[in-house]
Amino acid sequence: MLEEVLRCLQPTPGDVVVDCTLGSGSHAQAILACVQPGGCLIGIDADAIELQRTAARLSAAGFGPESFVAHAANFASLPQLLAALPQERADLIVADLGVSSMQMDDPARGFNYKLPGPLDMRMDASRGEPASALVARLDEHELAALLTANADEPHAARIAGLLKRHRVQTTHALERLVRTGLSAALPQLPKSSIKMSVRRTFQALRIAVNEELGALEALLHALPHCLAPGGRVAILTFHSGEDRRVKQAFRAGRRAGVYVDVSDPVIRSGPAETFADRRAAAAKLRWAIRAAPRP
């Protein structure tokens, strides 16, 4: 949704921008081109491995340290990061939530059930516990609650029971366990529904491993303090839990006079991108504009 993001942010030369989820840098590179001359972009990503690769690509594209700076960090720490820089507030902030294609395509990261790999799912491999350890640590009730809260999984209790009866260490083992377990217990369930339960199980575990919803809530709380008056923020979400939090925070901010305007309704990807990219089909884009402070 690059074009939609650019329309929401309306970047102009001289703007100070924060990309909270740098990823492959596709949003960052397009925005950087719009804010020259005089503008700069601060790129944040919890994945230090991919951050280094993207920073190298943007440097090779001609964006030097005067226009682009990269930080390995979680976007929940955005206020602290800005406080340590000359730009204490940003004109534009963008966040593309969820997992990047680079992470999904690397079997060693354990995000993709279609590829064999360890059941890890950590965006920052230097901290936290892998998904296999999380599943082993939680009891059946806690796992069921996690699957419900993070993915609205209708068969959460049954899947949680499977996870506690069978030790899983790899992505393929988890996929096979959920698929065969649901097929045996619910033979009338369509294969498409079972596949969705597999995807939701992976999503729920990834969100828990990386504490994604807590980080999002921290970001939403900090945004008004990080945006300059008239500044714009655009956030891409990929499941209902994320979108609900963004929608509620933006609308509450508008009622409180923190935001002068917010997106209503949500913005979806165009037909061509939706057809070409399954991930784009799930994307929801919302924006908000910071109000000027009251005298």
C-alpha positions in Angstrom: 0.0 0.0 0.0 2.9 2.4 -0.8 0.8 4.8 -2.8 -1.9 4.9 -0.1 0.7 5.5 2.6 2.2 8.4 0.6 -1.2 10.0 0.1 -1.9 9.8 3.9 1.4 11.2 5.0 1.8 13.8 2.2 5.7 14.1 2.7 7.3 17.3 1.6 10.9 18.6 1.5 12.4 19.2 4.9 10.1 16.9 6.8 11.5 14.8 9.7 10.1 11.3 9.4 10.1 8.2 11.6 9.6 4.8 10.1 8.8 2.6 13.1 9.1 -0.7 11.2 11.8 -0.2 8.6 11.6 -3.7 7.2 12.9 -3.9 3.6 12.8 -0.1 3.4 10.3 0.2 0.5 8.2 2.8 2.4 11.4 4.6 3.7 13.0 4.9 0.3 9.9 6.4 -1.3 9.4 8.8 1.6 13.1 9.8 1.6 12.9 10.8 -2.0 9.9 13.1 -1.2 11.5 14.9 1.8 14.6 15.9 -0.1 16.2 18.4 0.1 16.6 19.0 3.8 14.5 16.2 5.2 15.6 13.1 7.1 14.2 9.7 8.1 14.8 7.8 11.2 14.4 4.1 10.6 13.6 1.8 13.5 13.4 -2.0 13.5 13.6 -4.7 16.3 15.2 -7.0 13.8 18.9 -6.0 13.9 19.8 -8.5 11.1 17.4 -7.1 8.5 18.0 -3.5 9.7 21.7 -3.7 8.7 20.8 -5.0 5.3 18.2 -2.4 4.7 20.4 0.4 5.9 23.1 -0.7 3.5 20.6 -0.7 0.6 19.4 2.8 1.4 23.0 4.0 1.7 23.8 2.5 -1.7 20.7 4.4 -3.1 22.4 7.7 -2.1 20.8 8.4 1.3 23.7 9.3 3.6 23.8 9.9 7.3 22.5 13.5 6.9 19.2 12.1 5.6 18.9 8.6 7.0 19.7 7.1 10.4 18.9 3.5 11.5 18.2 2.3 15.1 17.8 -1.3 16.2 15.0 -0.9 18.7 11.4 -1.6 19.4 9.1 1.2 18.4 7.6 1.2 21.9 10.8 3.1 22.9 10.1 5.9 20.3 9.9 8.8 22.9 13.2 7.9 24.4 14.8 7.6 21.0 13.5 11.0 19.8 14.5 12.6 23.1 18.1 11.6 22.5 18.1 13.2 19.0 18.0 16.8 17.7 14.5 16.1 16.3 12.4 15.7 19.5 9.2 15.5 17.4 8.5 14.1 14.0 6.5 15.6 11.2 5.5 12.2 9.9 5.4 8.7 11.5 4.6 5.5 9.7 4.3 1.9 11.1 3.8 -1.2 9.0 2.9 -3.8 11.7 3.4 -7.5 11.7 6.1 -9.6 10.1 8.0 -8.7 7.0 8.4 -10.8 3.8 12.2 -11.0 4.6 11.4 -12.6 7.9 8.7 -14.9 6.5 11.1 -16.2 3.8 13.9 -17.1 6.1 13.3 -20.7 7.4 15.7 -20.1 10.3 13.4 -17.5 11.8 10.5 -19.9 12.2 7.7 -17.5 11.1 6.4 -19.5 8.1 4.7 -22.9 8.5 5.3 -23.6 4.8 9.1 -23.7 5.4 10.8 -26.2 7.8 12.6 -24.5 10.6 12.9 -24.1 14.4 9.8 -22.8 16.2 11.3 -19.5 17.1 9.4 -16.4 15.7 11.5 -13.8 17.6 12.0 -10.6 15.7 14.9 -9.8 18.0 16.7 -13.1 18.4 18.9 -11.7 21.2 16.0 -11.4 23.7 13.0 -13.2 24.9 12.0 -16.8 24.4 11.3 -18.7 21.2 7.7 -19.9 20.5 8.6 -23.5 21.4 9.6 -22.4 24.9 6.5 -20.2 25.3 4.3 -23.2 24.4 6.1 -25.4 26.8 5.9 -22.9 29.7 2.2 -21.9 29.5 -0.5 -24.2 30.7 -3.5 -25.3 28.6 -5.8 -22.6 29.8 -3.2 -19.9 29.2 -2.5 -21.1 25.7 -6.2 -21.2 24.9 -6.6 -17.6 26.2 -3.6 -16.5 24.1 -5.0 -18.1 20.9 -8.3 -16.3 21.5 -6.9 -12.9 22.4 -4.3 -12.7 19.7 -6.1 -14.4 16.8 -9.8 -14.9 17.6 -9.2 -18.6 17.1 -12.6 -20.5 17.3 -10.9 -23.8 18.2 -8.6 -22.3 20.8 -9.3 -24.8 23.6 -8.9 -27.8 21.3 -5.6 -26.5 19.8 -4.3 -25.7 23.2 -4.9 -29.2 24.3 -3.0 -30.6 21.3 -0.1 -28.3 22.0 0.2 -29.5 25.6 -0.1 -33.2 24.8 2.5 -33.1 22.0 5.9 -31.4 22.3 6.6 -29.2 19.2 10.0 -27.8 18.3 9.7 -27.0 14.6 7.3 -25.1 12.3 6.4 -28.2 10.3 5.6 -30.1 13.6 3.3 -27.4 14.7 1.5 -27.1 11.4 1.1 -30.9 11.2 -0.2 -31.1 14.8 -2.9 -28.5 14.3 -3.9 -29.8 10.9 -4.1 -33.5 11.7 -5.5 -32.8 15.2 -8.4 -30.7 14.0 -9.1 -33.1 11.1 -9.4 -36.0 13.4 -11.4 -34.3 16.0 -13.7 -32.3 13.6 -13.9 -34.4 10.4 -16.7 -32.2 9.1 -14.5 -29.1 9.2 -13.5 -27.9 5.7 -9.8 -27.9 4.8 -9.9 -24.2 4.3 -11.1 -23.7 7.9 -8.3 -25.9 9.2 -5.7 -24.0 7.2 -7.0 -20.7 8.7 -6.7 -22.2 12.2 -3.0 -23.1 11.4 -2.4 -19.5 10.3 -4.1 -18.1 13.3 -2.1 -20.3 15.6 1.1 -19.1 14.1 -0.1 -15.5 14.3 -1.1 -15.8 17.9 2.2 -17.3 19.0 4.2 -14.7 17.1 2.3 -11.8 18.6 2.9 -13.3 22.1 6.6 -14.0 21.6 7.2 -10.5 20.4 4.8 -8.8 22.8 3.4 -7.0 19.8 0.1 -5.7 21.2 1.8 -4.2 24.2 4.3 -2.5 22.0 1.5 -1.2 19.8 -0.4 0.2 22.8 2.8 1.9 24.0 3.3 3.5 20.6 -0.3 4.7 20.4 0.0 6.3 23.8 3.3 8.0 22.9 2.2 9.3 19.4 0.7 12.6 20.5 4.0 13.5 22.3 6.1 12.4 19.4 4.3 14.3 16.6 4.8 17.9 15.8 1.6 20.1 15.6 0.0 19.3 12.2 2.1 16.1 12.0 0.7 13.0 10.4 0.8 9.3 11.4 -0.1 6.3 9.2 -0.4 2.8 10.6 -0.9 -0.4 8.6 -2.4 -3.3 10.5 -3.0 -6.9 9.5 -5.5 -8.4 12.0 -8.5 -7.3 14.0 -6.7 -6.9 17.3 -4.2 -4.4 15.9 -6.8 -2.5 13.9 -9.2 -2.2 16.8 -6.5 -0.7 19.0 -5.5 1.8 16.3 -9.1 2.8 15.5 -10.0 3.3 19.2 -6.9 5.3 20.0 -7.3 7.6 17.0 -11.0 8.2 17.6 -10.4 8.8 21.3 -7.7 11.3 20.4 -10.0 13.1 18.1 -12.7 13.4 20.8 -10.0 14.7 23.2 -8.8 17.3 20.7 -5.4 15.6 20.4 -6.0 14.8 16.7 -7.7 17.3 14.5 -8.7 14.6 12.0 -8.5 10.8 11.6 -9.3 8.3 8.9 -12.8 7.1 8.8 -13.5 4.7 7.3 -10.4 2.4 7.0 -8.4 2.4 3.8 -7.9 -0.9 1.9 -5.4 -1.9 -0.8 -6.5 -1.4 -4.4 -7.8 -4.4 -6.5 -4.5 -5.0 -8.4 -2.4 -5.2 -5.2 -5.0 -7.2 -3.4 -5.0 -9.8 -6.2 -1.2 -9.9 -6.5 -0.3 -10.0 -2.8 -2.3 -12.1 -0.2 -0.7 -10.0 2.6 -2.1 -6.8 1.1 -5.6 -8.3 1.2 -5.5 -8.3 5.0 -4.0 -4.8 5.3 -5.9 -1.9 6.9 -4.5 1.6 6.8 -5.5 4.3 9.2 -4.1 7.9 9.7 -4.4 10.8 12.1 -3.3 14.4 12.1 -1.9 16.0 15.3 -3.8 19.1 16.5 -2.0 22.2 17.5 -1.5 22.5 21.3 -4.0 24.5 23.2 -2.9 28.0 24.3 
